């Protein structure tokens, strides 16, 4: 997994917690275990959102340990949906999933990059993250960047977490503005 996987999880967690936050060694090990298991970034971020939405206003969510069960359950549920929806699992043949993803992208050059991906699912997921980062860089205009800055204006964070959170929000706002899917097989 690329470093973006870990950075996005950390910045999204800090953003949802709305405080300066540095992940512990246990949190880092948990993220590594998710990466090693091939759990897609989209699953982890959705689980973080679910836990924070369930515990709105509570400051007691003080680490990724709070979301580990939600990640495990959501990943199990999505894997079961994937296996039930196809005769084979995505690991056996990701091509149909890549085609569906490419078809949802309105930029032919990006769609062609997605269609050309091959390899293992973790390798494809990493390449999809790189393609998404490039696309976000291309589409992030001044208006979107101002919106991100305004969203974070009142959230206290150190410079490192602020940069990560800005990047994660920039990706989200670009996806929302242009109606783009998250680039993942899951």
QUIUR-V77888 format. One record per residue. N is the residue number from 1. SS is DSSP state (H for helix, E for strand, C for the rest). D_LAST is the distance of its C-alpha to the last C-alpha in whole Angstrom. Layout:
n/ss/d_last
N/SS/D_LAST
N/SS/D_LAST
This chain:
n/ss/d_last
1/C/15
2/C/17
3/H/19
4/H/17
5/H/15
6/H/18
7/H/19
8/H/17
9/H/16
10/H/20
11/H/21
12/H/19
13/H/20
14/H/24
15/H/23
16/H/22
17/H/25
18/C/27
19/C/29
20/C/30
21/C/28
22/C/28
23/C/25
24/C/27
25/H/27
26/H/26
27/H/23
28/H/23
29/H/23
30/H/20
31/H/18
32/H/19
33/H/18
34/H/14
35/H/14
36/H/16
37/H/14
38/C/11
39/C/9
40/C/7
41/H/9
42/H/7
43/H/8
44/H/11
45/H/12
46/H/12
47/H/13
48/H/16
49/H/17
50/H/17
51/H/20
52/H/21
53/H/22
54/H/23
55/C/25
56/C/27
57/C/29
58/C/30
59/C/30
60/C/30
61/C/26
62/C/27
63/C/25
64/H/21
65/H/23
66/H/22
67/H/19
68/H/18
69/H/18
70/H/16
71/H/13
72/H/14
73/H/14
74/H/11
75/H/9
76/H/12
77/H/11
78/H/7
79/H/8
80/H/11
81/H/10
82/H/8
83/H/11
84/H/13
85/H/12
86/C/13
87/C/16
88/C/14
89/C/11
90/C/9
91/C/11
92/C/14
93/C/13
94/C/10
95/H/13
96/H/12
97/H/9
98/H/10
99/H/13
100/H/11
101/H/10
102/H/14
103/H/15
104/C/14
105/C/16
106/C/20
107/C/21
108/H/21
109/H/22
110/H/18
111/H/17
112/H/19
113/H/18
114/H/14
115/H/16
116/C/18
117/C/15
118/C/16
119/C/16
120/C/14
121/H/10
122/H/11
123/H/14
124/H/11
125/H/9
126/H/13
127/H/14
128/H/11
129/H/13
130/H/16
131/H/16
132/H/15
133/H/18
134/H/20
135/H/19
136/H/19
137/H/23
138/H/24
139/H/23
140/C/24
141/C/28
142/H/30
143/H/30
144/H/26
145/H/28
146/H/30
147/H/28
148/H/26
149/H/29
150/H/31
151/H/28
152/H/29
153/C/32
154/C/33
155/C/31
156/C/33
157/C/31
158/C/32
159/H/31
160/H/29
161/H/26
162/H/27
163/H/26
164/H/23
165/H/23
166/H/24
167/H/21
168/H/18
169/H/20
170/H/21
171/H/17
172/H/17
173/H/20
174/H/19
175/H/16
176/H/18
177/H/21
178/H/20
179/C/17
180/C/15
181/C/11
182/C/9
183/C/9
184/C/5
185/C/4
186/C/0
